[in-house]
Amino acid sequence: MKSLIAEDDLTTSILLQGLLTPYGECHIAVTGRQAVAAYGMALDAGQPYDLVCLDVMLPEMDGHAALKEIRAVEELRITNSIYGAKIIMISALGDIKNMSVAYQHLCDGYLVKPIDKTELLEVLSKLELLDEGGQ
């Protein structure tokens, strides 16, 4: 599983990287613009991300805008949308408004900080990024 973590909080970024690295390659972006650019470059290289973890509150471009742009890139460049990345929004904001906006822009999951390892692995399993044994 190839993952992109878009997170400007160093502690959360390190935590997510530590949780995801055992399952495959993991890259970090600290702004929404960097996340969109990294996603596009991975597609150009023929090595797309399987998972994108997007913080809602990112500098330069928030996570909602980055999600919308990533899905637009997929729509233009990927012939079958089932081959797009699974995108999990991660935020300290657990309110219905932020969650609704994220799902309207086609996120696949939403986790509220602090990140719980068990909850993250359950979401990854539901998204079929891990097998039932957690691999």
GUSE-706705 format. One record per residue: chain; residue number from 0; x, y, z of N, C-alpha, C in turn. Coordinates in steps of 0.05 Angstrom, whole numbers. Example, Ala and Ser with C-alpha at 12.3 -4.5 7.8 and 13.67 -1.06 7.14 Angstrom:
<pts>
  ch    i     n_u     n_v     n_w    ca_u    ca_v    ca_w     c_u     c_v     c_w
   A    0     264    -114     156     246     -90     156     264     -66     156
   A    1     257     -45     142     273     -21     143     258       1     157
</pts>
This chain:
<pts>
  ch    i     n_u     n_v     n_w    ca_u    ca_v    ca_w     c_u     c_v     c_w
   A    0      17     -23       0       0       0       0      18      25       0
   A    1      14      42     -19      29      67     -20      11      89      -9
   A    2      21     104      10       5     124      24      17     152      23
   A    3      -1     172      23       7     200      24      -7     211      49
   A    4       8     223      67      -3     236      91       0     266      87
   A    5     -22     280      87     -22     310      85     -30     320     113
   A    6     -10     328     128     -14     336     156       7     356     164
   A    7      -2     379     175      17     400     183      25     398     212
   A    8      12     381     227      19     376     255      40     354     256
   A    9      64     360     265      86     341     265      80     316     281
   A   10      68     319     304      62     296     321      43     276     307
   A   11      21     287     295       2     270     281      15     258     256
   A   12      31     273     242      45     263     218      63     240     225
   A   13      79     243     247      97     221     256      81     196     264
   A   14      59     201     279      42     179     287      31     164     263
   A   15      19     178     244       8     165     221      29     150     204
   A   16      52     163     201      74     150     187      82     124     201
   A   17      84     125     227      91     101     242      70      79     239
   A   18      45      86     238      23      67     235      22      55     207
   A   19      28      72     187      24      63     159      49      51     146
   A   20      73      58     155      97      48     143     100      18     143
   A   21      90       3     163      92     -26     162      77     -38     138
   A   22      58     -23     127      41     -33     105      51     -24      78
   A   23      72      -8      77      82       1      51      94      29      52
   A   24     102      38      28     114      64      25      96      86      34
   A   25     108     106      47      93     128      59     107     155      53
   A   26      92     174      42     102     201      37      87     222      53
   A   27     100     245      57      88     266      74      86     292      58
   A   28      64     305      61      60     333      51      50     349      75
   A   29      58     375      76      50     391      99      30     413      91
   A   30      24     415      65       3     434      56     -16     420      37
   A   31     -39     431      34     -58     420      14     -47     421     -14
   A   32     -34     442     -21     -22     445     -48      -1     423     -53
   A   33      16     418     -33      36     397     -35      23     370     -39
   A   34       1     365     -25     -13     339     -28     -24     335     -56
   A   35     -37     356     -67     -47     354     -94     -25     350    -114
   A   36      -3     365    -111      20     362    -129      32     334    -127
   A   37      36     324    -103      47     297     -99      29     276    -112
   A   38       3     280    -109     -16     261    -120     -13     260    -151
   A   39     -12     284    -163      -9     286    -192      17     274    -202
   A   40      39     279    -187      65     269    -195      66     238    -193
   A   41      53     227    -173      51     198    -170      36     186    -194
   A   42      14     199    -202      -1     189    -225      17     190    -250
   A   43      31     213    -254      48     217    -277      70     195    -278
   A   44      80     187    -255     101     167    -254      90     138    -257
   A   45      63     135    -258      51     109    -260      52      94    -234
   A   46      56     108    -212      57      96    -185      37     111    -167
   A   47      12     108    -172      -8     124    -156     -10     115    -127
   A   48     -20     133    -111     -24     127     -83     -49     110     -80
   A   49     -48      91     -61     -71      75     -54     -88      89     -33
   A   50     -74     104     -16     -87     117       7     -76     145       9
   A   51     -95     164      14     -87     192      21    -101     199      47
   A   52     -86     207      67     -96     217      92     -94     247      92
   A   53    -117     261      92    -117     290      90    -128     303     115
   A   54    -111     320     127    -121     336     149    -140     357     138
   A   55    -161     363     152    -180     384     143    -168     411     143
   A   56    -153     417     165    -142     444     168    -112     444     160
   A   57    -107     449     134     -80     451     123     -74     479     114
   A   58     -49     487     115     -42     514     104     -43     513      73
   A   59     -45     537      62     -46     542      33     -71     533      19
   A   60     -80     509      25    -104     498      14    -115     478      34
   A   61    -139     482      44    -149     464      65    -155     436      53
   A   62    -159     417      71    -163     390      63    -188     386      45
   A   63    -209     401      50    -233     398      33    -227     406       5
   A   64    -212     428       1    -205     437     -26    -186     418     -39
   A   65    -167     407     -23    -148     388     -34    -162     362     -43
   A   66    -181     353     -26    -197     330     -33    -212     334     -60
   A   67    -224     357     -62    -239     364     -86    -221     364    -111
   A   68    -197     375    -108    -178     376    -130    -167     348    -137
   A   69    -161     332    -117    -152     305    -123    -173     289    -138
   A   70    -198     291    -129    -219     277    -143    -223     287    -172
   A   71    -219     313    -176    -220     325    -203    -198     314    -221
   A   72    -174     312    -209    -151     300    -224    -157     272    -232
   A   73    -168     256    -213    -175     229    -219    -196     227    -242
   A   74    -216     245    -240    -237     244    -261    -225     249    -289
   A   75    -206     267    -290    -193     273    -316    -174     252    -326
   A   76    -160     238    -307    -137     222    -315    -140     192    -310
   A   77    -160     184    -295    -164     156    -290    -190     147    -303
   A   78    -188     127    -321    -211     119    -336    -233     106    -319
   A   79    -226      92    -298    -246      79    -281    -242      89    -253
   A   80    -262     102    -242    -260     115    -216    -254      96    -193
   A   81    -260      70    -197    -254      51    -175    -224      48    -171
   A   82    -208      58    -190    -179      57    -187    -167      82    -174
   A   83    -184     100    -165    -174     124    -151    -166     116    -123
   A   84    -152     135    -110    -143     130     -83    -166     129     -63
   A   85    -162     115     -42    -180     117     -19    -171     141      -3
   A   86    -189     159       4    -181     183      18    -196     184      45
   A   87    -180     187      66    -190     189      93    -184     217     103
   A   88    -205     231     111    -201     257     123    -195     253     152
   A   89    -176     269     162    -168     268     190    -169     296     202
   A   90    -183     298     224    -187     325     235    -194     325     264
   A   91    -187     348     277    -197     352     304    -226     361     304
   A   92    -236     367     280    -264     376     276    -282     352     271
   A   93    -297     344     291    -315     321     287    -344     329     283
   A   94    -348     355     275    -376     364     272    -388     354     246
   A   95    -414     354     245    -429     343     222    -424     359     197
   A   96    -420     386     199    -416     403     176    -390     394     161
   A   97    -368     392     176    -343     384     163    -344     356     152
   A   98    -357     338     166    -359     311     157    -376     310     131
   A   99    -398     325     131    -416     325     107    -401     336      83
   A  100    -386     358      87    -371     370      64    -351     349      53
   A  101    -337     335      71    -318     315      63    -331     293      47
   A  102    -353     283      56    -367     261      42    -379     271      15
   A  103    -388     296      15    -398     308     -11    -376     309     -32
   A  104    -351     313     -23    -329     314     -42    -316     286     -45
   A  105    -330     265     -36    -323     238     -41    -300     227     -26
   A  106    -298     234       0    -278     221      17    -289     193      22
   A  107    -271     175      31    -279     147      36    -281     142      66
   A  108    -271     160      82    -272     156     111    -265     182     125
   A  109    -272     184     151    -267     208     166    -260     199     194
   A  110    -236     207     203    -227     201     230    -222     226     246
   A  111    -230     226     271    -227     249     289    -202     244     306
   A  112    -185     265     308    -161     264     325    -170     264     354
   A  113    -154     251     371    -129     238     366    -134     211     351
   A  114    -116     204     334    -119     180     318    -116     155     335
   A  115    -135     137     332    -134     112     347    -126      90     327
   A  116    -105      76     334     -94      55     316    -115      35     308
   A  117    -130      25     326    -150       4     321    -171      15     301
   A  118    -180      40     306    -200      52     288    -189      56     260
   A  119    -164      65     258    -151      69     232    -149      43     217
   A  120    -140      22     231    -138      -4     217    -165     -16     209
   A  121    -186     -10     225    -213     -19     218    -222      -5     192
   A  122    -217      21     190    -224      36     166    -209      25     142
   A  123    -183      20     145    -166      10     123    -176     -18     114
   A  124    -185     -34     133    -196     -60     126    -222     -57     111
   A  125    -239     -40     121    -265     -35     107    -261     -25      79
   A  126    -240      -9      75    -234       2      48    -219     -18      31
   A  127    -215     -42      42    -200     -64      28    -171     -57      21
   A  128    -159     -41      39    -131     -35      36    -114     -55      52
   A  129    -126     -68      71    -113     -89      86    -130    -114      85
   A  130    -117    -137      87    -133    -161      87    -144    -165     116
   A  131    -159    -186     120    -172    -190     146    -152    -194     168
   A  132    -128    -203     162    -108    -206     182     -93    -180     188
   A  133    -100    -158     176     -87    -133     181     -62    -129     165
   A  134     -58    -144     143     -34    -141     127     -38    -126     101
</pts>
